[in-house]
Amino acid sequence: MSEHANLAAAYIAAWNETDATRRKAMIEKLFAAEVAYRDPVMQGDGHTGIDQLIAGVHERFPGFRFALKGEANGFGDNLRFSWTLGPDGIEAPIEGTDFVTVTGGRMARVTGFLDKVPAQ
């Protein structure tokens, strides 16, 4: 697996981790200390901010899981991958694409786009 694919897989694993202690360790390994995350509905900075975002998703969507959609790709310090979010066994109601800047092998900036969301 390429470095880009490994980073995307670790990112999905961190977002799926429900144990706070394990998740914090994953976040510290995967993300730069000054990481910045932005998408149309939420934002977070630093390891604490990322952890709060993930915890919030688990609270809002209990039982939902993230999965990679297709393959991650990238070049240099740039990474792009798509994902799905939904309960196991049915078509995921939420899909997105994230663009990541990597610094020193860790995610430094994540910009997320929501490709598919349920009607409100």
Contact map, one row per residue, 1 for C-alpha under 8 A:
111011000000000000000000000000000000000000000000000000000000000000000000000000000000000000000000000000000000000000000000
111111000000000000000000000000000000000000000000000000000000000000000000000000000000000000000000000000000000000000000000
111111100000000000000000000000000000000000000000000000000000000000000000000000000000000000000000000000000000000000000000
011111110000000000000000000000000000000000000000000000000000000000000001110000100000000000000000000000000000000000000000
111111111000000000000000000000000000000000000000000000000000000000000011100000000000000000000000000000000000000000000000
111111111100000000000000000000000000000000000000000000000000000000000000000000000000000000000000000000000000000000000000
001111111110000000000000000001000000000000000000000000000000000000000000000000000000000000000000000000000000000000000000
000111111111000000000000000000000000000000000000000000000000000000010001000000001000000000000000000000000000000000000000
000011111111100000000000000000000000000000000000000000000000000000010000000000000000000000000000000000000000000000000000
000001111111110000000000010001000000000000000000000000000000000000000000000000000000000000000000000000000000000000000000
000000111111111000000000000001000000000000000000000000000000000000000000000000000000000000000000000000000000000000000000
000000011111111100000000000000000000000000000000000000000000000001110000000000000000000000000000000000000000000000000000
000000001111111110000000000000000000000000000000000000000000000000000000000000000000000000000000000000000000000000000000
000000000111111110000010011000000000000000000000000000000000000000000000000000000000000000000000000000000000000000000000
000000000011111110000000000000000000000000000000000001000000000001000000000000000000000000000000000000000000000000000000
000000000001111111000000000000000000000000000000000000000000000011000000000000000000000000000000000000000000000000000000
000000000000111111110110000000000000000000000000000000000000000000000000000000000000000000000000000000000000000000000000
000000000000000111110010000000000000000000000000000000100100000000000000000000000000000000000000000000000000000000000000
000000000000000011111110000000000000000000000000000000000000000000000000000000000000000000000000000000000000000000000000
000000000000000011111111000000000000000000000000000000000000000000000000000000000000000000000000000000000000000000000000
000000000000000000111111100000000000000000000000000000000000000000000000000000000000000000000000000000000000000000000000
000000000000000010111111110000000000000000000000000000000000000000000000000000000000000000000000000000000000000000000000
000000000000010011111111111000000000000000000000001000000000000000000000000000000000000000000000000000000000000000000000
000000000000000000011111111100000000000000000010001000000000000000000000000000000000000000000000000000000000000000000000
000000000000000000001111111110000000000000000000000000000000000000000000000000000000000000000000000000000000000000000000
000000000100010000000111111111000000000000000000000000000000000000000000000000000000000000000000000000000000000000000000
000000000000010000000011111111100000000000000010011000000000000000000000000000000000000000000000000000000000000000000000
000000000000000000000001111111111000000000000010000000000000000000000000000000000000000000000000000000000000000000000000
000000000000000000000000111111110000000000000000000000000000000000000000000000000000000000000000000000000100000000000000
000000100110000000000000011111110000000000000000000000000000000000000000000000000000000000000000000000000110000000000000
000000000000000000000000001111111010000000000010000000000000000000000000000000000000000000000000000000000111000000000000
000000000000000000000000000111111110000000000110000000000000000000000000000000000000000000000000000000100111000000000000
000000000000000000000000000100111110000000000110000000000000000000000000000000000000000000000000000000000001000000000000
000000000000000000000000000000011111000000001110000000000000000000000000000000000000000000000000000000000001000000000000
000000000000000000000000000000111111100000001110000000000000000000000000000000000000000000000000000000000011110000000000
000000000000000000000000000000000111110000111100000000000000000000000000000000000000000000000000000000000001110000000000
000000000000000000000000000000000011111000111000010000000000000000000000000000000000000000000000000000000000111100000000
000000000000000000000000000000000001111101110000000000000000000000000000000000000000000000000000000000000000011100000000
000000000000000000000000000000000000111111100000000000000000000000000000000000000000000000000000000000000000001111000000
000000000000000000000000000000000000011111000000000000000000000000000000000000000000000000000000000000000000000111000000
000000000000000000000000000000000000001111100000000000000000000000000000000000000000000000000000000000000000000000000000
000000000000000000000000000000000000011111110000000010000000000000000000000000000000000000000000000000000000000000000000
000000000000000000000000000000000001111011111000100010000000000000000000000000000000000000000000000000000000000000000000
000000000000000000000000000000000001110001111100110110000000000000000000000000000000000000000000000000000000000000000000
000000000000000000000000000000000111100000111111110000000000000000000000000000000000000000000000000000000000000000000000
000000000000000000000000000000011111000000011111110000000000000000000000000000000000000000000000000000000000000000000000
000000000000000000000001001100111110000000001111111000000000000000000000000000000000000000000000000000000000000000000000
000000000000000000000000000000000000000000001111111100000000000000000000000000000000000000000000000000000000000000000000
000000000000000000000000000000000000000000111111111110000000000000000000000000000000000000000000000000000000000000000000
000000000000000000000000001000000000100000011111111111000000000000000000000000000000000000000000000000000000000000000000
000000000000000000000011001000000000000000000011111111100000000000000000000000000000000000000000000000000000000000000000
000000000000000000000000000000000000000000010001111111110000000000000000000000000000000000000000000000000000000000000000
000000000000000000000000000000000000000001110000111111111000000000000000000000000000000000000000000000000000000000000000
000000000000001000000000000000000000000000000000011111111100000000000000000000000000000000000000000000000000000000000000
000000000000000001000000000000000000000000000000001111111110000000000000000000000000000000000000000000000000000000000000
000000000000000000000000000000000000000000000000000111111111000000000000000000000000000000000000000000000000000000000000
000000000000000000000000000000000000000000000000000011111111110000000000000000000000000000000000000000000000000000000000
000000000000000001000000000000000000000000000000000001111111111100000000000000000000000000000000000000000000000000000000
000000000000000000000000000000000000000000000000000000111111110000000000000000000000000000000000000000000000000000000000
000000000000000000000000000000000000000000000000000000011111110000000000000000000000000000000000000000000000000000000000
000000000000000000000000000000000000000000000000000000001111111100000000000000000000000000000000000000000000000000000000
000000000000000000000000000000000000000000000000000000001111111100000000000000000000000000000000000000000000000000000000
000000000000000000000000000000000000000000000000000000000100111110000000000000000000011000000000000000000000000000000000
000000000000000000000000000000000000000000000000000000000100111111000000000000000000111100000000000000000000000000000000
000000000000000100000000000000000000000000000000000000000000001111100000000000000001111100000000000000000000000000000000
000000000001001100000000000000000000000000000000000000000000000111110000000000000011110000000000000000000000000000000000
000000000001000000000000000000000000000000000000000000000000000011111000000000000011100000000000000000000000000000000000
000000011001000000000000000000000000000000000000000000000000000001111111000000001111000000000000000000000000000000000000
000000000000000000000000000000000000000000000000000000000000000000111110000000001111000000000000000000000000000000000000
000000000000000000000000000000000000000000000000000000000000000000011111000000001110000000000000000000000000000000000000
000010000000000000000000000000000000000000000000000000000000000000011111100000001100000000000000000000000000000000000000
000110010000000000000000000000000000000000000000000000000000000000010111110000111100000000000000000000000000000000000000
000110000000000000000000000000000000000000000000000000000000000000000011111000111000000000000000000000000000000000000000
000100000000000000000000000000000000000000000000000000000000000000000001111111110000000000000000000000000000000000000000
000000000000000000000000000000000000000000000000000000000000000000000000111111100000000000000000000000000000000000000000
000000000000000000000000000000000000000000000000000000000000000000000000011111000000000000000000000000000000000000000000
000000000000000000000000000000000000000000000000000000000000000000000000011111100000000000000000000011100000000000000000
000000000000000000000000000000000000000000000000000000000000000000000000011111110000000000000000001111000000000000000000
000100000000000000000000000000000000000000000000000000000000000000000001111011111000000000000000001111000000000000000000
000000000000000000000000000000000000000000000000000000000000000000000001110001111100000000000000111100000000000000000000
000000010000000000000000000000000000000000000000000000000000000000011111100000111110000000000000111000000000000000000000
000000000000000000000000000000000000000000000000000000000000000000011111000000011111000000000011110000000000000000000000
000000000000000000000000000000000000000000000000000000000000000001111100000000001111100000000011100000000000000000000000
000000000000000000000000000000000000000000000000000000000000000011111000000000000111110000011111000000000000000000000000
000000000000000000000000000000000000000000000000000000000000000111100000000000000011111000011110000000000000000000000000
000000000000000000000000000000000000000000000000000000000000001111000000000000000001111101111100000000000000000000000000
000000000000000000000000000000000000000000000000000000000000001110000000000000000000111111010000000000000000000000000000
000000000000000000000000000000000000000000000000000000000000000110000000000000000000011111000000000000000000000000000000
000000000000000000000000000000000000000000000000000000000000000000000000000000000000001111100000000000000000000000000000
000000000000000000000000000000000000000000000000000000000000000000000000000000000000011111110000000000000000000000000000
000000000000000000000000000000000000000000000000000000000000000000000000000000000000010011111000000000000000000000000000
000000000000000000000000000000000000000000000000000000000000000000000000000000000001111001111110000000000000000000000000
000000000000000000000000000000000000000000000000000000000000000000000000000000000001110000111110000000000000000000011100
000000000000000000000000000000000000000000000000000000000000000000000000000000000001110000011111000000000000000001111100
000000000000000000000000000000000000000000000000000000000000000000000000000000000111100000011111100000000000000001111000
000000000000000000000000000000000000000000000000000000000000000000000000000000000111000000000111110000000000000111110000
000000000000000000000000000000000000000000000000000000000000000000000000000000011110000000000011111000000000000111100000
000000000000000000000000000000000000000000000000000000000000000000000000000000011100000000000001111100000000011110000000
000000000000000000000000000000000000000000000000000000000000000000000000000001111000000000000000111110000000011100000000
000000000000000000000000000000000000000000000000000000000000000000000000000001110000000000000000011111000011111000000000
000000000000000000000000000000000000000000000000000000000000000000000000000011100000000000000000001111100011110000000000
000000000000000000000000000000000000000000000000000000000000000000000000000011100000000000000000000111111111100000000000
000000000000000000000000000000010000000000000000000000000000000000000000000010000000000000000000000011111111000000000000
000000000000000000000000000000000000000000000000000000000000000000000000000000000000000000000000000001111100000000000000
000000000000000000000000000000000000000000000000000000000000000000000000000000000000000000000000000001111110000000000000
000000000000000000000000000011110000000000000000000000000000000000000000000000000000000000000000000001111111000000000000
000000000000000000000000000001110010000000000000000000000000000000000000000000000000000000000000000111101111110000000000
000000000000000000000000000000111111000000000000000000000000000000000000000000000000000000000000000111100111110000000000
000000000000000000000000000000000011100000000000000000000000000000000000000000000000000000000000000111000011111000000000
000000000000000000000000000000000011110000000000000000000000000000000000000000000000000000000000011110000011111100000000
000000000000000000000000000000000000111000000000000000000000000000000000000000000000000000000000011100000000111110000000
000000000000000000000000000000000000111100000000000000000000000000000000000000000000000000000001111000000000011111000000
000000000000000000000000000000000000001100000000000000000000000000000000000000000000000000000001110000000000001111100000
000000000000000000000000000000000000001100000000000000000000000000000000000000000000000000000111100000000000000111111000
000000000000000000000000000000000000000000000000000000000000000000000000000000000000000000000111100000000000000011111000
000000000000000000000000000000000000000000000000000000000000000000000000000000000000000000001111000000000000000001111100
000000000000000000000000000000000000000000000000000000000000000000000000000000000000000000001110000000000000000001111110
000000000000000000000000000000000000000000000000000000000000000000000000000000000000000000001100000000000000000000011111
000000000000000000000000000000000000000000000000000000000000000000000000000000000000000000000000000000000000000000001111
000000000000000000000000000000000000000000000000000000000000000000000000000000000000000000000000000000000000000000000111
